Each structure stands twice: as structure tokens, then as C-alpha cells.
């Protein structure tokens, strides 16, 4: 387990540090998008508790998941402090939890029972964030907390402005996923000084008081392992692959790298036809239409999330492919959103697999972490700041047809 926690720490922080280059630029090709693929979840790292070196484990394995599927979840939920974080033996200092804090706001919230939460979502068109929002709202309602959700629309400047507005409105806490972590460093430090708690999910917000996240590269290898299984079992190892990535968000580039590297390593005869950024259904549909016009041989489409591939399904359906081709066609993604699960249930659906990272539970856990802070009347700083890792569980169409449902589904 320590080896696995070490692996997750390395990849997660490395993926977030990629955001320092800015999140506004889109990659035009896989070669432009890729970071150094030699930096992966297999690098040597120190554990958070002891900061001692240990070798990480291979992220792709096979076993049983939620029913009939044979791919194993490769990342388990765990909690560790932020002390001793290292990558390749080098101490990380660019991304860290809050160093200083002010307990006055949390103590006042405990005394009065009045709690206001600001939630900053990168893009509410993404079904993953909708599920997180539902989880936040559910637990907030149970506790009588007031919640204001703002859609940053993948605009870095707007997200910074939203944080500033939350701070000026006197919120108790901000729960957020950053578009560009580096851009939020100043405003989150101001929040630390004022006593406003900062809770980070998915990518890492600097100066946060709690983190709920996953290793981006390892997440990509889990997504890629679904593709590998399909290509080797259904296509004799010779698939033609379109990757719909999120290379427009720098901190998520490593996820696409994990997908691509896993396919190349385990399916050497497969061809990566193209890799383009498109993380909502509209862009996913457009990318699939354009690429398949130029490359009709494409028979595998995989995405960083479920949103882009959901659009790709509609593009493929519009092509009126013959039944034999459809039977072997793979479209898959990640996040196990309700929309993806519903798509799997449709008659003749070609949406084959996703990965559950429990977004609804992530939203709930963010609010629970805030409640713990309020109950304690103390803002976590330094080694008291915890990083909580979520599970990454492959979910196949057969699992869904046998009754599997994501937590928090209606």
C-alpha cells in the first residue's frame, strides 16, 4: 500500500505542476501536447509519512472489477499528509498546502452555525463536475450550509475573479478545481490569512487546507487499460485509435499521456491516428466527425473523460456503419458519469467502458472535510493538511447492464 500511495503522490503533484505553464493553450497534436512521458507513475518517490524512497508499481493489471470485467482498479483511496512530498528524490515546493492560517472564521461558523460555501467549477458543461456539484449540495443541505456555485467556463482570469468575489462576500470556505493552479496562488494565500478555508478537488489548488484528488498519469493508464483489453480481445491487437484528450488544460495533459503510453506499450500494432483536445460532447462530436472523414479506418475512440466520447458516439452513429463494424467499435471514457451509464444501456450502444472515480462522493467529502474543520474550530496548515486519493475502478458495459449504477445517481 505504501508503494501505491507513493506512486499516487508523485503523479498527482507532477500533473498539477504542469499547470504552471498556463492552461489557456490548446494542443494541435499529440506531439505538442505530450509532457515528458518518462515521468510517470512508475518513478521512485518518498512516502508522505516517512519521506523514504520506494519503487512504485505498474499501474496496469488484470483481475475482476464490478462484475464481468477483468480489469482491476489500480488506485485505492488513501489519506496522507503533505509533508515530505518528493518527485524523483527532489523535494516539491511549488504546490503545497496552506502554511499559515487564521482560525477566526471557522470558530465563528461553529458558534453561529452559519456557513457559506463558494464553489468554483471549471466548466459545468462537463458531466463530471455536475456530479461533484450534486454531492456538495447534498451534504451542504443536510447541514444547513448555504452554497453558491460559479461556472468559470474554462477562463483562468474569470476563475481568479470568482475567487476574489467569494473572498469579498465573506464566505466560510471555497471548494474548487483549478484551471491553472499557479494563477490561484496569490488569492488563496489571501484566503489563508483571512481564515477562509480552501478545499481542492481533482487538480491541486495551492495553499489549500484539504485535497481530494487522483494521479493524472495513473488515471490515464487505467483508461488506457480498458482500450488495451478491447483491442487485444476484439481487434487482434490492431486497432486504429482516436484519443479525445484535455490538452487544453495543462494539469490534465499527463492523463492523455497515460492513455497513449499504455496503448503503445501493450498494443504495439495499434495505430494512434490522432489526439485532439475536446472535453465536452459538442467538441467530441466535431472531432470525431472530422477525424473519421479523414480516417474512416478509426475503430477505437477513447477520451480523458466521458463528455468528449459521448459526443463522439453521436458522430459514429450518424455514419450508419454496418453491424459487423459496430460490434467491434469501441468508444470509452472516464468519470462514470450518469450520462455515460445511460448511454451504455441503450440498445446496440457502442459505449463500452468508463472509469469510476466517485465524483458524487468527492463532492460530499469536500463538505465533510469543511465540517470537520468547523467542528474543530481550526484551519489545517502545514503537515495537518491532508491529501485524500480516490479510487479508480474500471466499469464495463456488461457491468452496467447487470445493474451497476454510480453513487448519487437519481
N, C-alpha and C positions, 0 to 999 in steps of 0.2 A: 504493500500500500504506500509506503514512503517513497518507493521508486515512482509510483504513479503520480503521487502528489507533486513530487519534484518535477516530473515531466510537464504537468499542467501549469505549474508556476512559470516555468521557462517560456513555454509557448504563449501563454496568455499575456505576459508582460511584453514579450517581443512583438506580438501582434499589435498591442496598444501603442508601443513606441513608434510603430510605423506611421501613426497619426501625426507625428511631429513634422512630417514633410508636407502636411496640408491635405485636406480631404476634398478639395473642390475640383480636382482634375480627374477626368475620365481617361482610362487607358484605351488605346485604339487597337491593341493586340496583346496577346498573351506575353510576348517577349517584353513589351513595355511595362506590363503590369507586374511581372514577377519580381519579388524580392529575392534575395539570395536563398535558394532552396536548400542550401546546405545547412542553414539554421533551421532546425526542425524540432519536433517533439522528442527526437532521439538524442538530443545534445545532453552533455553531462551538466548536472546542476547540484546546488546545495539545497537541502530541505530547509523549510522556513524555520522549523523549531531549532535545529542544530547547526544550520548553515554548513553542513558537511556534504562532501561530494558523493554522488551515487549515479550509476548509469541508469538511464530511463529505458523503458521497454518499448518494443514495437507496438505501434498503435492499431495495427490491423490484425484481427484474429477471427476465427470462426467458431461458432458454438450455436446455442439456441437463444432467441430473443423472446418476443411476446407471443409466441405461438409456433407457427410453422417455419418461420425464417431461421436461417442458420448463421446469421452474423451477430457477433456478440457486442454488447455495449463495451466501449473501451475506456470510458472515463467515468469515474464514480464521484458522487458528491462528497465533499470533504470541506473542512474548515481549517484554516491556518492563519497565523499572524503574519503581518507584512515585514517582520524583521528578518534579516538575513537573505533577502531575495537576491539571486545571482543568476547570471547567464554566462555559460562557458567560463565560470570561475571569476567573472567580473561583477563587482557589486553594482546593482542598479540604483540610480539616484534620480533619474528623470521623472519616473512615475512612482508615486508613493502615497501613502495615506496621510491624513492630517497630522501635522507635527504639533501644532498649537490649537487650543480651543477655548471656548467660553461656555460655561455651564448654565448661564443665567436663563437663556430661552427655554431649555429643557426643564429646568426647575420650575419656571413659570407655567409651562404647559402641564406639568404634573400637578401643580397646585390648583390651577383653574379648570383643567380638563378640556381646554380649548386648543385644538391642534389644527393648523392649516398646512397642507402639503401642496407644493408646486411640483408638477410632473412635466418634464421636458422630453418629448418623443421626437426622434429624428424625422420620422415620416409615418403618419397614421394610415397611409395607403398600403403599408406593409402589414399583412395579417399577423405576423409575429408580435408586433408592437400593440396591436389591438388586443391580443390575448394577455399580454403583460398588463395593459391598462385595466382589463376586466379583473385581473387578480388584485391589483392595487385597490380598485374601487370596492371590491367585495369586502376586504378586510377593513378598509377605512370606514365603510358604512357600519360594520359591526361594532367598531369602536367609537363611532360618532365623530370621526375626523372629517374636516372639510377638504375637498380635493379640487384643484384646478389643473386641467391638462392642457398643454400647449403643444401644437404641432410645429416643429422647427422647419419642416419642409426641405430637409437636407441643405439648409442655408446656414453656414457657420456663423456669420455675423448675426443672423436672427437668433440663433440659439444663445449666443453670448448676451444679446439684448434681453432675451427671455429670462435668463438667469438674473440679470441686473434688476429687471422688473419684479421678479419674485422677491429678491432681497429687499427692495424698496417697499414692497407690500407687507413686509413683516411676517413672512411665512415661518413656520417652525422648522421645516425641512424641505429639501429639494431631492426628488428621486429622478434620475436621468440616465440616459445612454448618450454618450458624446458623439458628435460627428467628427470633430477634431479635438482630441484630448488637450493638446497644447494650448489651444485657443481659450480654454476654460480655466487655466491655471490661476490667473490673477483674480478672477471673480470668485472662485471657490476659496481662495486664501482669505478674501474679504469676508466670506461667509463664515469661515472658521473663527475669525476674530470677533464676529458679531454673535456667534453662538448658534448659527443656523446649521443644522445637520445636513450633510451631503451624503446621499446613498446612491451608489453607482451600480448599474446592471449592464450586462453584455460587455461592451468595451469599457475601459477604465477611465473614470473621471479623476483628475488629480485632486489631491487634498480631501478625498472622501473619508467618511467615517465608517463605511462598510461597503463591501464589494460582493456582487453576485454575478459570476461570470464563467467563462469557459475558455479553454485554449483554442485559439482560432485555427492553428495548423492541424491540431489533432481532430478538431471538428471536421475539417476538410478531409482528413483521412478516413473518418467514419462514413461521410457522404460518398467518398470515392470507393470505399469497400463495397457499398451497395452496387455501384456501377460494375465493379470488377466481378462480383458474383453473377450479375446478369450476362455480361459479355462472355464470360468463360462457360456458363451453363447453357445459354440460349443462342449465342452467336459464334461459337467455336473460337472465341478469343479475338475476333476480327471486327469489332465494332467501329463505326465512324461517329465520333463524338463532338457535340457542340456543348461547350461549357458557358452557361449564363452566370457570370460572376457578379461581384460587387466591388469591382476595382475602382469605382468612383468614390469609395470610402477607404482611405488609405489603411486604416486599422484593421480592415477585413480582407486585404489583399492576400494575407497568408492562408486564409480559408480556401481561396481558389487555388493557391499553390499546393495545398494539401490534397485537394481533389485531383489536380493534374498529375502530381508526382505519384500518387497511389495508382492511378490508371496506367501511367507509363511503366511503372515498376512491375506491376502484376499482370498487365496485358500488353506485352511488348509489340504484338502485331496489330493492336488497335491504333487508330489514327485520330489525333486531336485536330479536327477540321478547323475549329475557330474557338476563340474565347472572347466574349464581349460582356460589358457591364450592363445589367438590366435587372433591377431588383424590385420591380412591380409588374403586375400582369400585363399592362399595356406595353411596356418596353420589352418584356419577354416575348410577347406575341410578335412584335415588329422584328425583333432579332431573328426569331425562328423563321418567319416568312422570308426575310432577305437571305439568310444563310442557306435555307433549303432550296431556294430558287437557284442559287449558285452551286449548291452541293446536294443534289437530290439523293445522294447515297447516305446521307446522315440517317442513322437509325437509333442513336442514343442522344438524349438531351438531358443534361444534369445542371442543377442550379445551386448556388450558395444558400438559397432559401427556397421556400415553396412558392413565393409570389411570382418570380420570373417564370419558372416552369409551368405554373398554372396558365399563364398567357400562351406559352409555347404549345400546350395541349390543344388550345383552340386553333392555332395555326396549323398544326398537324391534322386535326380533324377536318379542316377545310380543304385539305389536299385530296380527300377521297381515295386514300391508299387501299390497295386490295387487302383482303383479310389476312392472308399469309404474312404480309409485311407488318400489319398492325399487331399480329400475335407476337412478333419478335421485337416490336418497337418499345424502347424504354424511355419514359420521362420520369424524372425523380428529382427531389429536392431535399429540403431540411427545414426543421422547426415544427413539423407535425401540426400545422395549423388546421382549424376546423374546415377551412375551405379545401385543403388538400385531402383531408379524410373523406369529405363529401364527394370529391372528385373520384377517389378510388372506388367508391361504392356504385358509381354509375355503370350501367350495362356496357360492356365492351371497353371499359376505360383502359387507357394506356399509361395512366399514372401508377407507377409500380412501387415506389418506395419513398420514404422520408426518414427523418431522424427526430425523435422526441427529445427536446431539451427543456421540457416543462415550463413554458413561458408563463402560464397562469400561476403556477406555484412560485415562480420567480417574483412576480408582482406581489403576491401575498407575503413572501418572505421579506421583501423590501420594507413593507409596512410593519411587519412583526419586529424587524430589527429596530425601526424607529420607536416602536412601543417599548422595547427593552431599554433603549436609551432614556426614554421619558421616565419609565419606572425607576431606573437607576439615578435619574437626575444628573447624568454625567455624559459628556461628549467623548467618545473614544478617540484617543490620539496615540501616536507612536506605535508601540508593539501591541496595544489594545485594539487596533484596527484589524478587522478580520477579512480575509478573502474566502468566500464561500463558492465552491465549484459545483456546477450542476451535472446531472447525468447526461449521457449522450447515448440514446437507445435506438438502434435501427428499427423501423416499423415498416413491414411489407404489406402489400395489398391483401395477401391472404390473411394476415393478422386482423386487418380491418374488417374483412368480410366475415371473419369469425367472431366479431363483436368488440374488438379493441376500440376504445374511444379516448381522446386526450382529456386530461383532468380539466375541469372547468367548462367542458362543452355543454351546450344547452340541451 
